[in-house]
């Protein structure tokens, strides 16, 4: 999934999951499911950010 998903899409899905969790209207099972979804999107976003940071480091080190 993360191969085709853009960072902004994953972030939007994470924000939506958090919004629903904070809304307090989900059942326990729904809350657990949304929490799992949120963790998945956190991992996807973190992976993308780490890759971007590595690219920036390579580009800035190569510029010297």
Residue pairs with C-beta under 8 A, 6 or more apart in sequence:
1 44
2 10
2 44
2 47
2 48
5 44
7 45
7 48
7 49
7 52
10 41
10 44
10 45
10 48
11 41
11 45
13 37
13 41
14 38
14 41
14 42
14 45
17 34
17 35
17 37
17 38
17 41
18 38
20 26
20 34
21 31
21 34
21 35
21 38
26 34
